[in-house]
Amino acid sequence: MSKALLTTLMLGGLSALALFAALFLGPTALESPFSADETARLIVWEIRFPRALTAWLVGAALGLSGAALQGLLRNPLADAGVLGLSGFAALGAVLAFAFGVSALAPVGALAFALIASVIVTGLGWTARGPASLALIGVGLSSFAGGLIALALNLAPNPGALADLVNWTLGSVEGRSLADAGLVATFFIAGAALILFAARGLQALTLGEEAAVGIGANIARTRTLVVLGAAACAGGATAVAGVIGFVGVAAPHLVRGLAGHDPAKLLLPSAFAGGALLVCADIAVRLLPTDTELKLGVAAALIGGPVFALIAARLASRGGDA
């Protein structure tokens, strides 16, 4: 059995345990999620299960997209934010909140993430090397940030900004099975595109010239990965808001177990991201605070130090992942 498969199975078991634990754990203690008590059943199956499932799907989508983009750009610090996908998804939701149509925030996030993917893919056809593609993404992220600030300044509905602030902090509180289904739809679509690009990602470990030399279609690989990452990140952002660092942290956490082959790192990173976000959501529900800590804040508190450690490790190795 390969290391990647063994790691995937282990993380699959960890994900199942985390999801099961999420049914028990919370502000209200329950002896069993299968209790005949109607109130207990309501808490477990109408509140906790949809919330935990949504958290897992969001984490898996972010972990998978991060692993794919790290393989594409050959940079362990890459995630959907690097190519501007998360920034444009945020822009779409911000416009909906700012102009008083908050119900359309998920649609806006998805639409703008796909717009960003089309732009990156179009410009990526002429990009030479991963550094050029990353620079395109940085430019798009900066542009999205400017448009977000402009939308906030011109917003005719300032009262909606409170909802916007809550959304930008990231949360799966109150999410339903319909929300989980939305994330799952885009996660499955994005995963299919990314997995079709797995061989190309594997070839890119040799460098672009060598990859072309052995018959890899670099442009096709870029297109599949960017579109797949946009679907994953857009679906996750549409439902849970802005949750950072999972896409960076999840692949790094499993790389030592699953190996450095980007193709074999995809599924373990998805399971790691899902398990990580479910555990983080359990933690925020158990914290003895008057106001529940937002999931995006918890993810940043976990992922921030991991991000710094990765950067420090790269610096000590002269930039070699």
C-alpha positions, 0 to 999 in steps of 0.5 A: 500500500502506497504512503499516499493511499495509507495517509488518505485512509487514515485521514478518512477515518479521522474525518469520520471520527471528527464528524461523529464527535461533532454530533455529541459536542457542543454547548448542550451536552448530549448522551447520544445522537440517536436519542429518542428525545425529539429535542435531542434529535432536532439539535443533532440532525437539524443543527449539528450534522448539517453544520459539521458536514458543511465544515468538512466539505468547505475544508476539503474544497479549500485543502484540495484547491490549495494542494492543486495550486501548490503543485501548479505553481510549485510553491508550498505557500500557494492557495486560491488567494494567490491567483485572486480566486478568493479575492474575486469570490469575496468581491462578488459577495461584498457587492451583494451585501453592499447593495442590499441583495444579501440573498444573492451573496452566494451567487455573487461569490461563485460568479466572480470566482469563475470570472477570475478563473477565466481571466487567469486562464486567459492570461495564463496562456501567455504566462511563462512559468509559475512566477508569471502566473502568480504575478497575474494572481497578485494583480487580480487580488489587488484589483479585487481589494480596490473594488471591494473598498470602492463598493464599501464607499459607494454602498447605498445600504450601509446597514448591510455592512454588519452582515458583510463583516460577519461574512468576511469572518467566516462561519458555518453556523446555522448552515443547512443540508441545502448549503452542504449540497451547494458546496458538495456540487462545486467541490465534486465538479472542481475535484473532477477537473483537478484530478484530470490534471493530476498527471500534468501536475506530476510532470511539472515536478520535472520543470516546464521544459522537461514536462513538455518534453515528455508530452505534458500539455501545460496549458491544459493542466493550468486551465483544469487546475485554475477552473477546478480551484475556482469551483472549489474555492468559490463554492466554499466561500459562497457558503462559509464566507472567507476562511483563510489558511486551510488551503496552505496548511492542509497540504503542508500537514500531510506532505511528510506522510503522503510524499511530495508528489503533487498528484498523490497529495490531492486527496490526502489534502482534501481529507486533511482540510475537511478534518481540520475545519471540523475540529476547528468548528468543534473548538469554537462551539466549545469555547466558553465565550458569550459570542461564538468565535467565528470559524474564519478567525479560528482557522487563521489562529491555527493557519497563521503560525503554520504559514509562518513556519512554512515560510521560515522553513523555505527561507532556511532552505533557500526557497526549496520546498 
